[in-house]
Amino acid sequence: MTASSEVVVTAGLESLWDWRRRIAGLYAAIRAEPDPQRAWMHWRTVRDEMFRNHPQSPIEPGCRFEGLSLFPYDPALVFHVKHSAITDASVETFQAGADGQVNMQPFARTQGLQSKLGGELTLYWLLGYGGGVFLPFADATSGRETYGTGRYLLDTIKGADLGNTPDGLTVLDFNFAYNPSCAYSPRYVCPLAPPRNRLPMPVRAGERAPA
């Protein structure tokens, strides 16, 4: 590696560090805000700014960006759920492009989505150093109104964590569902929503399919 290429790599890593820090701070502010809709407005404002201006934005250079496309906020798609432990599931392997294969352990199943969304979702633990919770999903809008291979709701390694209620229930606010980076650029390959996390009902909240 030449000195000039080392500078480019270092600068890229520093900007990625800044992106991760800002995302972690954004979700900390969301968890601290008692008004979910006001938290959502802050989320979309910050993310629009980051997608427009940050060097780590997945928007391709030269592409016109007029803001992320989102459904209107829907308080009916905010859930506080229990979950039951999964003790007998095998590790699942997902393809992640340059990152190779990502191994994930299904560790819990939600309780409380069935009546509204037609099914429950599996929570995954990302294996590897540190680990983290990952919750991808698809629904009846996928491939029509939203990105075809699904969206993400939680990815705690990257800071996306909506927290718990005071009594310990997991917050799943689908208004914060977001597209993986591969929805915006072929530079990325992202883990897809597995079959067990495909909801039969439409979830018209969060990010729409990119224009």
Secondary structure, DSSP 8 states (H G I E B T S, - for coil): --HHHHHHHHHHHHHHHHHHHHHHHHHHHHHH-S-HHHHHHHHHHHHHHHHHH-TT-SS-TT-------B----GGGEEEEEEEE--S---EEEE-GGG-EEEEEEEEEEES-HHHHSS--EEEEE-SSS-EEEEEEB-TTBTTTB-TT-EEEEEGGGTB---B-TTS-EEEEGGG-B--GGGT-TT-------GGGB-SS----SB----
